[in-house]
Every structure is written in structure tokens, then in C-alpha cells.
Amino acid sequence: GAAGAHAAAAPGRVVKILDPLGSGHLPGPGWQAIWLDRDPRWQAESMRKFLSALSRSRVSVRETRALRTSLERDRDPAVAALRATCPLLVVSYDDTLRDPPLTARSLASFLPWAGLDVAAMAGAVHDRSPRTLPDLAFEMSA
């Protein structure tokens, strides 16, 4: 719940909020937010893949399109709500794959207090297409 997310947000901690508008988990004072922006088509496909694995049932094309539509509809209001409550860095998934050192430097600059290792962050990015992979083999290998 909201209390759990806020309790976990102590200095030096990261909290992943999947739906900042719908969950009521907007950051408060002292927070910094990073929005990972991904093409809605591939994000919806990724969500379909995970939902199918979790539910052990097929997510239909219609449901996947509805996910994409909601991502497209909710992106700008969610980014605006985050910007209104705390410092925000928007990071592009595609740009991260294309130029990992650039994204790593942006993150380190946004979070100077964290002492982030730019080379290590850039080196952790896998060389791959921004398209959604067809299965969970990569995720399950980590």
C-alpha cells in the first residue's frame, strides 16, 4: 500500500511505482523521480507478456491494445503530476539502449548525492532492440 511505498523511500532507497496516478503513490517532499519512457506499443507488449506469465492465460490482442491506449492516455498527466510534486528526470528506454553512457551520466547528474558509478551503470545495459522480446527467458536468467 501507500504506507509501504513511503516507508521504503528512505534516503538511498528506490521505489518502483507502476501507476503513480491510479495508485495514489505520488512522491512527496524530499523525493526525486525518474520516469522511464518507452514506446507504448512495446511497453504494452511487455505488460502482455508478464500478465500472461503471471495469470497463466493468454492476454488478447484487444486487451493489449487497451493497455497501449491507457499508456498513451496516461503518460502526459502522470509526468505532469510527478513534475508538480518533485524533481523529475525523464529517461528514454530507446536512448538508453542506443547510448548507455549518456543515460548513465544523466542519472549520476540528477542524483549527485548517490555517488553512482557511471561506467558500471552503462556497462549493465544489454545490447538489444527496444522491441519486446518474445518470452521471459532473459528476465528469468537474471
The 8 nearest C-alpha neighbors of each residue, nearest first, counted from 0:
[[1, 3, 2, 4, 22, 24, 5, 23],
 [0, 2, 4, 3, 24, 5, 23, 22],
 [1, 3, 5, 0, 4, 6, 7, 24],
 [4, 2, 6, 0, 1, 5, 7, 8],
 [5, 3, 1, 7, 2, 6, 8, 14],
 [4, 6, 8, 2, 7, 3, 1, 9],
 [7, 5, 3, 8, 4, 2, 9, 1],
 [6, 8, 4, 5, 9, 3, 12, 14],
 [9, 7, 5, 6, 12, 14, 13, 4],
 [8, 10, 12, 7, 11, 6, 5, 13],
 [11, 9, 12, 8, 13, 30, 29, 7],
 [10, 12, 9, 13, 113, 8, 112, 7],
 [13, 11, 8, 9, 10, 7, 14, 6],
 [12, 14, 8, 15, 11, 7, 9, 10],
 [13, 15, 8, 16, 4, 12, 7, 5],
 [16, 14, 17, 13, 4, 18, 33, 19],
 [15, 17, 18, 19, 14, 24, 22, 4],
 [18, 16, 15, 19, 22, 21, 24, 20],
 [17, 19, 21, 22, 20, 16, 24, 23],
 [18, 20, 24, 25, 22, 21, 16, 23],
 [21, 19, 18, 22, 23, 77, 25, 24],
 [20, 22, 18, 23, 19, 24, 17, 77],
 [23, 21, 24, 19, 18, 20, 1, 17],
 [22, 24, 21, 25, 20, 19, 1, 18],
 [25, 23, 19, 22, 1, 26, 16, 20],
 [24, 26, 19, 23, 27, 81, 20, 84],
 [27, 25, 30, 24, 84, 85, 28, 81],
 [26, 28, 30, 84, 29, 25, 85, 5],
 [29, 27, 30, 85, 26, 84, 31, 86],
 [28, 30, 27, 31, 85, 26, 10, 86],
 [31, 29, 28, 27, 26, 85, 32, 86],
 [30, 32, 86, 85, 87, 29, 33, 26],
 [33, 31, 87, 86, 88, 34, 30, 85],
 [32, 34, 88, 87, 89, 35, 31, 90],
 [33, 35, 89, 90, 36, 88, 32, 87],
 [36, 34, 90, 91, 89, 92, 33, 37],
 [35, 37, 91, 92, 90, 34, 89, 38],
 [38, 36, 92, 39, 42, 91, 35, 93],
 [37, 39, 40, 41, 42, 36, 93, 92],
 [40, 38, 42, 67, 41, 43, 37, 70],
 [41, 39, 43, 38, 42, 67, 44, 64],
 [40, 42, 44, 43, 131, 39, 38, 130],
 [41, 43, 39, 45, 44, 40, 37, 38],
 [42, 44, 46, 67, 40, 45, 41, 66],
 [45, 43, 41, 47, 42, 46, 48, 131],
 [46, 44, 42, 48, 43, 47, 131, 41],
 [45, 47, 43, 49, 48, 44, 50, 42],
 [48, 46, 44, 50, 45, 49, 51, 58],
 [47, 49, 45, 51, 46, 50, 44, 52],
 [50, 48, 52, 46, 51, 47, 53, 45],
 [49, 51, 53, 47, 52, 48, 54, 46],
 [52, 50, 56, 48, 54, 57, 55, 49],
 [51, 53, 55, 49, 50, 54, 48, 56],
 [54, 52, 50, 51, 55, 49, 56, 48],
 [53, 55, 56, 51, 52, 50, 57, 49],
 [56, 54, 52, 51, 53, 57, 50, 58],
 [57, 55, 51, 54, 58, 52, 53, 50],
 [56, 58, 51, 59, 55, 54, 50, 47],
 [59, 57, 51, 47, 62, 56, 60, 63],
 [60, 58, 62, 61, 57, 63, 47, 64],
 [59, 61, 63, 62, 64, 58, 65, 47],
 [60, 62, 64, 59, 63, 65, 58, 66],
 [63, 61, 65, 59, 64, 60, 58, 66],
 [64, 62, 60, 66, 65, 61, 43, 47],
 [63, 65, 67, 61, 66, 62, 60, 68],
 [64, 66, 62, 68, 63, 67, 69, 61],
 [67, 65, 63, 69, 64, 68, 43, 70],
 [66, 68, 64, 43, 70, 65, 69, 39],
 [69, 67, 65, 71, 70, 66, 72, 64],
 [68, 70, 72, 66, 71, 67, 73, 65],
 [71, 69, 67, 73, 68, 72, 74, 39],
 [70, 72, 68, 69, 74, 73, 67, 39],
 [73, 71, 69, 70, 74, 68, 75, 76],
 [72, 74, 70, 76, 71, 69, 75, 77],
 [73, 75, 77, 76, 71, 70, 72, 78],
 [74, 76, 78, 77, 73, 79, 72, 71],
 [77, 75, 79, 78, 73, 74, 80, 72],
 [78, 76, 80, 74, 79, 75, 73, 20],
 [77, 79, 75, 81, 80, 76, 82, 74],
 [80, 78, 82, 76, 77, 81, 75, 83],
 [81, 79, 77, 83, 82, 78, 76, 84],
 [80, 82, 78, 84, 83, 79, 85, 77],
 [83, 81, 79, 80, 84, 85, 87, 78],
 [82, 84, 80, 81, 85, 79, 86, 78],
 [83, 85, 81, 82, 27, 26, 80, 86],
 [86, 84, 82, 31, 30, 83, 81, 87],
 [85, 87, 31, 82, 32, 88, 84, 30],
 [88, 86, 32, 82, 33, 31, 85, 89],
 [87, 89, 33, 34, 90, 32, 86, 109],
 [90, 88, 34, 33, 35, 87, 91, 36],
 [91, 89, 35, 36, 34, 88, 92, 33],
 [90, 92, 36, 94, 93, 35, 95, 37],
 [93, 91, 95, 37, 94, 36, 35, 96],
 [92, 94, 96, 95, 91, 129, 97, 37],
 [95, 93, 97, 91, 96, 92, 98, 102],
 [96, 94, 99, 92, 98, 93, 97, 102],
 [95, 97, 93, 94, 98, 99, 92, 126],
 [96, 98, 94, 95, 93, 99, 126, 92],
 [99, 97, 95, 101, 100, 96, 94, 102],
 [98, 100, 121, 95, 102, 101, 96, 103],
 [101, 99, 121, 103, 102, 98, 104, 117],
 [102, 100, 104, 103, 99, 98, 105, 95],
 [101, 103, 105, 99, 104, 100, 95, 106],
 [102, 104, 100, 106, 117, 105, 101, 121],
 [103, 105, 107, 101, 102, 106, 117, 108],
 [106, 104, 102, 108, 103, 107, 109, 101],
 [105, 107, 109, 103, 108, 104, 110, 102],
 [108, 106, 104, 110, 109, 105, 115, 111],
 [107, 109, 105, 111, 106, 110, 104, 103],
 [108, 110, 106, 107, 111, 105, 88, 104],
 [109, 111, 107, 108, 112, 113, 106, 114],
 [112, 110, 108, 113, 107, 109, 114, 115],
 [111, 113, 110, 114, 115, 107, 109, 11],
 [114, 112, 111, 115, 110, 11, 107, 116],
 [113, 115, 112, 111, 116, 107, 110, 117],
 [114, 116, 113, 107, 117, 111, 110, 120],
 [117, 115, 119, 118, 120, 114, 107, 103],
 [116, 118, 120, 103, 119, 104, 115, 121],
 [119, 117, 121, 120, 116, 122, 100, 103],
 [118, 120, 122, 116, 121, 117, 123, 115],
 [121, 119, 117, 123, 122, 118, 103, 116],
 [120, 122, 99, 100, 118, 123, 119, 103],
 [121, 123, 119, 120, 124, 118, 99, 125],
 [122, 124, 120, 121, 119, 125, 99, 118],
 [125, 123, 122, 121, 99, 126, 96, 120],
 [124, 126, 127, 123, 96, 122, 121, 99],
 [125, 127, 124, 96, 128, 97, 123, 129],
 [128, 126, 125, 129, 96, 130, 124, 97],
 [127, 129, 130, 126, 96, 131, 93, 132],
 [130, 128, 93, 131, 127, 96, 92, 41],
 [131, 129, 128, 41, 132, 127, 42, 40],
 [130, 132, 41, 45, 44, 133, 129, 42],
 [131, 133, 134, 130, 135, 45, 137, 128],
 [134, 132, 131, 135, 48, 136, 45, 44],
 [133, 135, 136, 132, 48, 137, 131, 138],
 [134, 136, 138, 137, 139, 133, 132, 48],
 [137, 135, 139, 138, 134, 140, 133, 132],
 [138, 136, 140, 139, 135, 141, 134, 132],
 [137, 139, 135, 140, 136, 141, 134, 132],
 [138, 140, 136, 137, 141, 135, 134, 52],
 [141, 139, 137, 138, 136, 135, 134, 125],
 [140, 139, 138, 137, 136, 135, 123, 125]]
